[in-house]
Amino acid sequence: MNNLGYPRVEINLEKLKHNVMKVNEKCVDNGITMTGVIKGANGLPLIAKQYIEGGVKIIGTSRLDQVFNCKKFGIETTYMLIRIPMISEVKDVVELTDISLNSEVEIIKALNMEARRQDKKHKVILMTDLGDLREGYWDKEELIKTAEWIENDLHNIRLVGVGTNVGCYGSILPTNNKLNELVELAEAIEEKIGRELEFVSGGATSSLMRLWDGDMPKRINHLRLGEGVLLARDLDVVYNYDMSNLNNDVFKIKAEVIEVKRKPSHPVGEVGVDCFGHRPEYIDRGMRDRMLLGIGRVDYGDPDELISKDKGIEILGASSDHTIVDIEDAERKYKIGDILEFEVCYATLVYITSSNNVKIIYV
Ligand SMILES: *Cc1c(COP(=O)(O)O)cnc(C)c1O
């Protein structure tokens, strides 16, 4: 096998490290500790390494096997599990990570027992749901009671903070008001347990908006950042923030042309369903130049999420292993064996770095 072939994803580690340093600097200037989140790029150890070299002390991910791989690779640091644990993985949570985000007493009990067995003290951050409706306590009193219970009754769990997550399911924005709700909750807990919490964890990349605007509540001292470092794209594209001091081209997909032909734009014959059982609409634009790429949905998920360098081409669709591209108005002439380059958005990134068919090349 020629492992330098296509399709491939090229990862520019220097550009990534630059992003890490810039974002971390901004965090440090605002009294914020950052957890570098690696799940967006399938937890590749070299991604974790750039975070560490860029000054980040905590690596976070949703998947324990990624922590395992990073440790095996030799990255010794603090690991944070940012998806609330499954009860079936409690043993590995305690073994592999130092801190986990939590929202269920039953799991925390199991973590405590396991930590005792392993003679460890596992740290937890209690999650509150401020309206985005994914993980976390909805009932604030219940959360505060849980905090007191951990503090007073559990010997192998240390409560290190409270956190929240927004902008994931419910599309809720991390406004100054929202984050102040988190601060109030943190202060209510601190009052009950009589000490300061180490972490008031104010969210993910979307919370960087508060740093950029300079209105982050003072008590927020921790963020869990993936997209804004790896791609630095969403805050710019969705919310118009100036991200120009960050690289948005750390990752590039390259795919090879395997067919170039002139064909009708409307399928010919009796129309049934496509290979996924759907009935798409096709527009008849007459005969058009088009090509096929040797890459497909299996490798990147949704073809609409690919960002082409050649602005004249149009991705018409894709099956599992083929991408169909209209090149009638392309900026250049394509032939068999040509390489097409795409930039990546967050939804694509996790697929492209997880696909067995896609070579990962570090540049
Ligand atoms: C994925 C995730 C993050 C990181 O999100 P980004 O938008 O990539 O910064 C942070 N916290 C939690 C709980 C997550 O699941």
The ligand as a MOL file (V3000), in Angstrom:
LIG
                    3D

  0  0  0     0  0            999 V3000
M  V30 BEGIN CTAB
M  V30 COUNTS 15 15 0 0 0
M  V30 BEGIN ATOM
M  V30 1 C -17.1830 19.3530 22.6300 0
M  V30 2 C -17.2400 20.0160 23.9410 0
M  V30 3 C -16.4560 21.1440 24.1790 0
M  V30 4 C -15.5990 21.7960 23.1120 0
M  V30 5 O -16.4260 22.4220 22.1850 0
M  V30 6 P -15.8530 23.3740 21.0370 0
M  V30 7 O -17.0530 24.0540 20.5060 0
M  V30 8 O -15.1780 22.5030 20.0670 0
M  V30 9 O -14.9120 24.3300 21.6750 0
M  V30 10 C -16.4820 21.6890 25.4460 0
M  V30 11 N -17.2510 21.1650 26.4240 0
M  V30 12 C -18.0330 20.0830 26.2280 0
M  V30 13 C -18.8510 19.5600 27.3400 0
M  V30 14 C -18.0600 19.4770 24.9750 0
M  V30 15 O -18.8400 18.4050 24.7780 0
M  V30 END ATOM
M  V30 BEGIN BOND
M  V30 1 1 1 2
M  V30 2 1 2 3
M  V30 3 2 2 14
M  V30 4 1 3 4
M  V30 5 2 3 10
M  V30 6 1 4 5
M  V30 7 1 5 6
M  V30 8 2 6 7
M  V30 9 1 6 8
M  V30 10 1 6 9
M  V30 11 1 10 11
M  V30 12 2 11 12
M  V30 13 1 12 13
M  V30 14 1 12 14
M  V30 15 1 14 15
M  V30 END BOND
M  V30 END CTAB
M  END
